[in-house]
Amino acid sequence: MDNSVGAAFWIISTVIILSSVLVVSLKNIFHCALYLILALFGVAGIFILLNAEFLAAAQVLIYVGGVATLIIFAIMLTSDLAAQKISQTNENRSISFFICLLFALSANVLISGTHVWHYRTDPLPDENVATIGSYLMTEFMLPFEVISILLLAAMIGAIVLVRKERS
Amino acid sequence: MIEFLSVLIYIGIGTAIVLLSFYVARLVRRHNPYRAQIVNYERAEQPAGLPRLKINLRLFIFALIFLMFDVGVTFLLLWAMAPGHLGLFGLIEMVLFVLILLFGLFYAWKIGALKFGPIMSKRSVRTTSDS
C-alpha cells in the first residue's frame, strides 16, 4: 500500500510539474488554460494522497470547475485571444532561470538541512469531510452564515463592476 | 484512499472513450476537404464576417455568478456529508445560506444584468455592430 502511494505521488507530481511548466511556456493562451486545469487536478490528487478529501473536493469544485471555467470564459470573450501566439518569455529569461535555480537550490539546502520535522501522529478522523461539516454547522455556525454574506457581497460587487462598463 | 482508485479508473475510461471515438472517426471518415466543408457553420447560411467577433463583456457576469454558486456548492457538500444532515437545525441553516446567496441572483435579475439579446444602451450597440 505504502509503495503504491509513493508511486502515485511521483506520478502526480510529475504531471503537476510538467503541466505547470507548459502553462508558463506555451504560446497559445488557451492551451495554457487547459494545462492549468490538469495541474489543478494534480493538486487535488495530492490532497487525496494526504487524506484531505474535503480539500480535494474543494479543489476540483472551485479551482477546476469554477476558476478554470472563468479563465477559459475570459479567454473566449476576449476577441481573437484564443488564436494568437503570444511569447511568454523575453530576453531576461536566462538570467531569471539562474535566479530561480539558485532559489531552488537554496530551498533544497534548507529543507534537507532541517532534521526535526513536527508531525502530528494522532490519526485523522475517518470521515473527515463529515467531521468538518458537522463542526461547521454547529460550533462555527456564525462564520458559516457570514461566508454566504461574503459571497453575496462578492457577487453584487462583480455585477456592479461589470455593469459600470456600459453606463 | 483505495476507494479513489475507482475515480481514477472512471477518469481513465472517460478519457479512453473520447480518444477512441476520435480514432474511430479518423478511420471511418473520408479525407477530402472541399470549401463548403471547412467554412464555419453559421445558421446554414453563407458566413458573414469572421468567426472571432467581439463579445460583450456583460456575458462575463454569468461566469461570475456561476463561480459564487460554485463556492456555495462546496459548503452544500459539507452539509450533505454531515451525519444525518444535522437534523432540522442544519436544514434551516443551509436554507438560510442558500437564500442569502439567491438574493444575489435576484438582485442581478432585478437590475437586468441577466438579459440576453440586443443591448439597450447606445454605446454597447455601437461596439457590437463594429465587429
Interface residues (C-beta under 8 A of the other chain):
Chain A: M1 V5 I48 L49 N51 F54 A57 A58 L61 I62 G65 G66 V67 T69 L70 F73 A74 M76 L77 S79 D80 A82 A83 E127 V129 A130 I132 G133 S134 L136 M137 T138 M141 F144 E145 I147 S148 I149 L151 L152 A154 M155 I156 A158 I159 V162 R163 E165 R166 S167
Chain B: M1 I2 F4 R52 L53 K54 I55 L57 R58 L59 F60 I61 A63 L64 I65 F66 L67 M68 D70 V71 G72 V73 T74 F75 L77 L78 W79 A80 M81 A82 P83 L86 F89 G90 E93 M94 L96 F97 V98 I100 L101 F103 G104 L105 Y107 A108 I111 A113 I119 S121 R123 S124 S131
